[in-house]
C-alpha cells in the first residue's frame, strides 16, 4: 500500500506540539512525486516538515538526518528506478 509520510509516521497532517499543519501535507507543487499526495512521499525535500513532532529545517539542514529515515528507504524501494530524491519549486 502506498503511504504518505504522515500516514507511515502516524503523525497526521498536524503536529501534536502546536506547530500547525505540516508543509509536507500542503506542498501542492510536489503532488504525485513518488506517487504521493502533495509532499507526502518526498518530505525529505520539503522545508520545515514536522518529523517526529519537531519542526525540521531546509533540505540542506536535514539531508543527513533524512538519508537514514525508514520512510525514505521504503519510498525508494517502492519507486525503484522512478524514485525522485528532490524536487524544485518554481
CNS distance restraints for C-alpha pairs under 8 A (distance, minus, plus):
assign (resid   2 and name CA) (resid  35 and name CA) 7.66 0.50 0.50
assign (resid   2 and name CA) (resid  36 and name CA) 7.68 0.50 0.50
assign (resid   3 and name CA) (resid   7 and name CA) 5.90 0.50 0.50
assign (resid   3 and name CA) (resid   8 and name CA) 6.00 0.50 0.50
assign (resid   3 and name CA) (resid  36 and name CA) 7.42 0.50 0.50
assign (resid   3 and name CA) (resid  40 and name CA) 7.96 0.50 0.50
assign (resid   3 and name CA) (resid  41 and name CA) 7.68 0.50 0.50
assign (resid   4 and name CA) (resid   8 and name CA) 6.24 0.50 0.50
assign (resid   4 and name CA) (resid  36 and name CA) 5.96 0.50 0.50
assign (resid   4 and name CA) (resid  37 and name CA) 6.76 0.50 0.50
assign (resid   4 and name CA) (resid  40 and name CA) 4.38 0.50 0.50
assign (resid   4 and name CA) (resid  41 and name CA) 5.35 0.50 0.50
assign (resid   5 and name CA) (resid   9 and name CA) 5.85 0.50 0.50
assign (resid   5 and name CA) (resid  10 and name CA) 7.97 0.50 0.50
assign (resid   5 and name CA) (resid  40 and name CA) 5.08 0.50 0.50
assign (resid   5 and name CA) (resid  41 and name CA) 6.09 0.50 0.50
assign (resid   5 and name CA) (resid  43 and name CA) 6.93 0.50 0.50
assign (resid   5 and name CA) (resid  71 and name CA) 6.85 0.50 0.50
assign (resid   6 and name CA) (resid  10 and name CA) 5.51 0.50 0.50
assign (resid   6 and name CA) (resid  11 and name CA) 5.15 0.50 0.50
assign (resid   6 and name CA) (resid  12 and name CA) 4.96 0.50 0.50
assign (resid   6 and name CA) (resid  13 and name CA) 6.02 0.50 0.50
assign (resid   6 and name CA) (resid  25 and name CA) 7.84 0.50 0.50
assign (resid   6 and name CA) (resid  40 and name CA) 6.97 0.50 0.50
assign (resid   7 and name CA) (resid  11 and name CA) 6.84 0.50 0.50
assign (resid   7 and name CA) (resid  12 and name CA) 6.42 0.50 0.50
assign (resid   8 and name CA) (resid  71 and name CA) 7.06 0.50 0.50
assign (resid   9 and name CA) (resid  52 and name CA) 7.87 0.50 0.50
assign (resid   9 and name CA) (resid  71 and name CA) 7.82 0.50 0.50
assign (resid  11 and name CA) (resid  15 and name CA) 6.73 0.50 0.50
assign (resid  11 and name CA) (resid  16 and name CA) 7.60 0.50 0.50
assign (resid  11 and name CA) (resid  52 and name CA) 7.74 0.50 0.50
assign (resid  11 and name CA) (resid  53 and name CA) 7.65 0.50 0.50
assign (resid  13 and name CA) (resid  21 and name CA) 5.67 0.50 0.50
assign (resid  13 and name CA) (resid  22 and name CA) 5.72 0.50 0.50
assign (resid  13 and name CA) (resid  25 and name CA) 5.83 0.50 0.50
assign (resid  14 and name CA) (resid  18 and name CA) 7.88 0.50 0.50
assign (resid  14 and name CA) (resid  19 and name CA) 7.31 0.50 0.50
assign (resid  14 and name CA) (resid  20 and name CA) 5.45 0.50 0.50
assign (resid  14 and name CA) (resid  21 and name CA) 4.32 0.50 0.50
assign (resid  14 and name CA) (resid  22 and name CA) 5.74 0.50 0.50
assign (resid  15 and name CA) (resid  19 and name CA) 5.46 0.50 0.50
assign (resid  15 and name CA) (resid  20 and name CA) 5.88 0.50 0.50
assign (resid  15 and name CA) (resid  21 and name CA) 6.50 0.50 0.50
assign (resid  15 and name CA) (resid  22 and name CA) 6.74 0.50 0.50
assign (resid  15 and name CA) (resid  50 and name CA) 6.40 0.50 0.50
assign (resid  15 and name CA) (resid  53 and name CA) 5.88 0.50 0.50
assign (resid  16 and name CA) (resid  53 and name CA) 6.43 0.50 0.50
assign (resid  17 and name CA) (resid  53 and name CA) 6.37 0.50 0.50
assign (resid  17 and name CA) (resid  54 and name CA) 7.78 0.50 0.50
assign (resid  19 and name CA) (resid  50 and name CA) 7.64 0.50 0.50
assign (resid  19 and name CA) (resid  55 and name CA) 7.39 0.50 0.50
assign (resid  21 and name CA) (resid  25 and name CA) 7.08 0.50 0.50
assign (resid  21 and name CA) (resid  26 and name CA) 7.63 0.50 0.50
assign (resid  22 and name CA) (resid  26 and name CA) 6.96 0.50 0.50
assign (resid  22 and name CA) (resid  48 and name CA) 7.63 0.50 0.50
assign (resid  22 and name CA) (resid  49 and name CA) 5.47 0.50 0.50
assign (resid  22 and name CA) (resid  50 and name CA) 5.64 0.50 0.50
assign (resid  23 and name CA) (resid  27 and name CA) 5.77 0.50 0.50
assign (resid  23 and name CA) (resid  39 and name CA) 7.48 0.50 0.50
assign (resid  23 and name CA) (resid  46 and name CA) 6.92 0.50 0.50
assign (resid  23 and name CA) (resid  47 and name CA) 7.24 0.50 0.50
assign (resid  23 and name CA) (resid  48 and name CA) 6.43 0.50 0.50
assign (resid  23 and name CA) (resid  49 and name CA) 5.41 0.50 0.50
assign (resid  23 and name CA) (resid  50 and name CA) 7.76 0.50 0.50
assign (resid  24 and name CA) (resid  38 and name CA) 6.62 0.50 0.50
assign (resid  24 and name CA) (resid  39 and name CA) 4.28 0.50 0.50
assign (resid  24 and name CA) (resid  40 and name CA) 5.36 0.50 0.50
assign (resid  24 and name CA) (resid  42 and name CA) 7.81 0.50 0.50
assign (resid  24 and name CA) (resid  43 and name CA) 5.49 0.50 0.50
assign (resid  24 and name CA) (resid  46 and name CA) 6.20 0.50 0.50
assign (resid  24 and name CA) (resid  49 and name CA) 5.98 0.50 0.50
assign (resid  25 and name CA) (resid  37 and name CA) 7.49 0.50 0.50
assign (resid  25 and name CA) (resid  38 and name CA) 5.98 0.50 0.50
assign (resid  25 and name CA) (resid  39 and name CA) 5.96 0.50 0.50
assign (resid  25 and name CA) (resid  40 and name CA) 6.12 0.50 0.50
assign (resid  26 and name CA) (resid  38 and name CA) 6.12 0.50 0.50
assign (resid  26 and name CA) (resid  39 and name CA) 7.01 0.50 0.50
assign (resid  27 and name CA) (resid  31 and name CA) 7.13 0.50 0.50
assign (resid  27 and name CA) (resid  38 and name CA) 5.11 0.50 0.50
assign (resid  27 and name CA) (resid  39 and name CA) 5.20 0.50 0.50
assign (resid  27 and name CA) (resid  46 and name CA) 7.68 0.50 0.50
assign (resid  28 and name CA) (resid  37 and name CA) 7.99 0.50 0.50
assign (resid  28 and name CA) (resid  38 and name CA) 4.58 0.50 0.50
assign (resid  28 and name CA) (resid  39 and name CA) 6.86 0.50 0.50
assign (resid  29 and name CA) (resid  38 and name CA) 6.78 0.50 0.50
assign (resid  29 and name CA) (resid  39 and name CA) 7.81 0.50 0.50
assign (resid  29 and name CA) (resid  89 and name CA) 6.68 0.50 0.50
assign (resid  30 and name CA) (resid  37 and name CA) 7.92 0.50 0.50
assign (resid  30 and name CA) (resid  38 and name CA) 5.09 0.50 0.50
assign (resid  30 and name CA) (resid  39 and name CA) 5.03 0.50 0.50
assign (resid  30 and name CA) (resid  42 and name CA) 7.45 0.50 0.50
assign (resid  30 and name CA) (resid  87 and name CA) 7.01 0.50 0.50
assign (resid  31 and name CA) (resid  35 and name CA) 7.85 0.50 0.50
assign (resid  31 and name CA) (resid  36 and name CA) 6.25 0.50 0.50
assign (resid  31 and name CA) (resid  37 and name CA) 5.21 0.50 0.50
assign (resid  31 and name CA) (resid  38 and name CA) 3.62 0.50 0.50
assign (resid  31 and name CA) (resid  39 and name CA) 6.01 0.50 0.50
assign (resid  31 and name CA) (resid  40 and name CA) 8.00 0.50 0.50
assign (resid  32 and name CA) (resid  36 and name CA) 4.65 0.50 0.50
assign (resid  32 and name CA) (resid  37 and name CA) 5.69 0.50 0.50
assign (resid  32 and name CA) (resid  38 and name CA) 6.42 0.50 0.50
assign (resid  33 and name CA) (resid  37 and name CA) 7.92 0.50 0.50
assign (resid  33 and name CA) (resid  38 and name CA) 7.75 0.50 0.50
assign (resid  33 and name CA) (resid  39 and name CA) 7.48 0.50 0.50
assign (resid  33 and name CA) (resid  41 and name CA) 6.72 0.50 0.50
assign (resid  33 and name CA) (resid  42 and name CA) 6.81 0.50 0.50
assign (resid  33 and name CA) (resid  84 and name CA) 6.74 0.50 0.50
assign (resid  34 and name CA) (resid  41 and name CA) 5.73 0.50 0.50
assign (resid  34 and name CA) (resid  42 and name CA) 6.96 0.50 0.50
assign (resid  34 and name CA) (resid  75 and name CA) 7.24 0.50 0.50
assign (resid  34 and name CA) (resid  79 and name CA) 6.41 0.50 0.50
assign (resid  34 and name CA) (resid  82 and name CA) 7.40 0.50 0.50
assign (resid  34 and name CA) (resid  83 and name CA) 6.03 0.50 0.50
assign (resid  34 and name CA) (resid  84 and name CA) 6.13 0.50 0.50
assign (resid  35 and name CA) (resid  41 and name CA) 7.03 0.50 0.50
assign (resid  36 and name CA) (resid  40 and name CA) 5.32 0.50 0.50
assign (resid  36 and name CA) (resid  41 and name CA) 4.86 0.50 0.50
assign (resid  36 and name CA) (resid  42 and name CA) 7.71 0.50 0.50
assign (resid  37 and name CA) (resid  41 and name CA) 7.22 0.50 0.50
assign (resid  39 and name CA) (resid  43 and name CA) 5.44 0.50 0.50
assign (resid  39 and name CA) (resid  46 and name CA) 6.83 0.50 0.50
assign (resid  41 and name CA) (resid  72 and name CA) 7.85 0.50 0.50
assign (resid  41 and name CA) (resid  75 and name CA) 6.81 0.50 0.50
assign (resid  42 and name CA) (resid  46 and name CA) 6.97 0.50 0.50
assign (resid  42 and name CA) (resid  72 and name CA) 7.85 0.50 0.50
assign (resid  42 and name CA) (resid  84 and name CA) 7.45 0.50 0.50
assign (resid  42 and name CA) (resid  85 and name CA) 7.07 0.50 0.50
assign (resid  42 and name CA) (resid  86 and name CA) 7.07 0.50 0.50
assign (resid  43 and name CA) (resid  49 and name CA) 6.94 0.50 0.50
assign (resid  44 and name CA) (resid  59 and name CA) 6.63 0.50 0.50
assign (resid  44 and name CA) (resid  62 and name CA) 7.28 0.50 0.50
assign (resid  44 and name CA) (resid  63 and name CA) 7.08 0.50 0.50
assign (resid  44 and name CA) (resid  66 and name CA) 5.77 0.50 0.50
assign (resid  44 and name CA) (resid  72 and name CA) 7.52 0.50 0.50
assign (resid  45 and name CA) (resid  58 and name CA) 7.75 0.50 0.50
assign (resid  45 and name CA) (resid  59 and name CA) 5.16 0.50 0.50
assign (resid  45 and name CA) (resid  85 and name CA) 7.46 0.50 0.50
assign (resid  45 and name CA) (resid  86 and name CA) 5.52 0.50 0.50
assign (resid  45 and name CA) (resid  87 and name CA) 6.90 0.50 0.50
assign (resid  46 and name CA) (resid  58 and name CA) 7.15 0.50 0.50
assign (resid  46 and name CA) (resid  59 and name CA) 6.53 0.50 0.50
assign (resid  47 and name CA) (resid  56 and name CA) 7.04 0.50 0.50
assign (resid  47 and name CA) (resid  57 and name CA) 5.71 0.50 0.50
assign (resid  47 and name CA) (resid  58 and name CA) 4.40 0.50 0.50
assign (resid  47 and name CA) (resid  59 and name CA) 5.91 0.50 0.50
assign (resid  48 and name CA) (resid  55 and name CA) 5.63 0.50 0.50
assign (resid  48 and name CA) (resid  56 and name CA) 4.71 0.50 0.50
assign (resid  48 and name CA) (resid  57 and name CA) 4.94 0.50 0.50
assign (resid  48 and name CA) (resid  58 and name CA) 6.26 0.50 0.50
assign (resid  49 and name CA) (resid  54 and name CA) 7.96 0.50 0.50
assign (resid  49 and name CA) (resid  55 and name CA) 5.70 0.50 0.50
assign (resid  49 and name CA) (resid  56 and name CA) 5.28 0.50 0.50
assign (resid  49 and name CA) (resid  57 and name CA) 7.41 0.50 0.50
assign (resid  50 and name CA) (resid  54 and name CA) 5.02 0.50 0.50
assign (resid  50 and name CA) (resid  55 and name CA) 4.40 0.50 0.50
assign (resid  50 and name CA) (resid  56 and name CA) 5.94 0.50 0.50
assign (resid  51 and name CA) (resid  55 and name CA) 6.66 0.50 0.50
assign (resid  51 and name CA) (resid  56 and name CA) 6.72 0.50 0.50
assign (resid  56 and name CA) (resid  62 and name CA) 6.91 0.50 0.50
assign (resid  57 and name CA) (resid  61 and name CA) 5.55 0.50 0.50
assign (resid  57 and name CA) (resid  62 and name CA) 6.17 0.50 0.50
assign (resid  58 and name CA) (resid  62 and name CA) 6.29 0.50 0.50
assign (resid  59 and name CA) (resid  63 and name CA) 5.65 0.50 0.50
assign (resid  62 and name CA) (resid  66 and name CA) 5.95 0.50 0.50
assign (resid  63 and name CA) (resid  67 and name CA) 5.98 0.50 0.50
assign (resid  64 and name CA) (resid  68 and name CA) 7.01 0.50 0.50
assign (resid  65 and name CA) (resid  69 and name CA) 6.93 0.50 0.50
assign (resid  66 and name CA) (resid  72 and name CA) 7.11 0.50 0.50
assign (resid  67 and name CA) (resid  72 and name CA) 7.19 0.50 0.50
assign (resid  68 and name CA) (resid  72 and name CA) 7.69 0.50 0.50
assign (resid  68 and name CA) (resid  73 and name CA) 7.65 0.50 0.50
assign (resid  69 and name CA) (resid  73 and name CA) 6.39 0.50 0.50
assign (resid  70 and name CA) (resid  74 and name CA) 6.22 0.50 0.50
assign (resid  71 and name CA) (resid  75 and name CA) 6.28 0.50 0.50
assign (resid  72 and name CA) (resid  76 and name CA) 6.15 0.50 0.50
assign (resid  73 and name CA) (resid  77 and name CA) 6.14 0.50 0.50
assign (resid  74 and name CA) (resid  78 and name CA) 6.13 0.50 0.50
assign (resid  75 and name CA) (resid  79 and name CA) 5.96 0.50 0.50
assign (resid  75 and name CA) (resid  83 and name CA) 7.49 0.50 0.50
assign (resid  76 and name CA) (resid  80 and name CA) 5.89 0.50 0.50
assign (resid  76 and name CA) (resid  83 and name CA) 5.64 0.50 0.50
assign (resid  79 and name CA) (resid  83 and name CA) 4.86 0.50 0.50
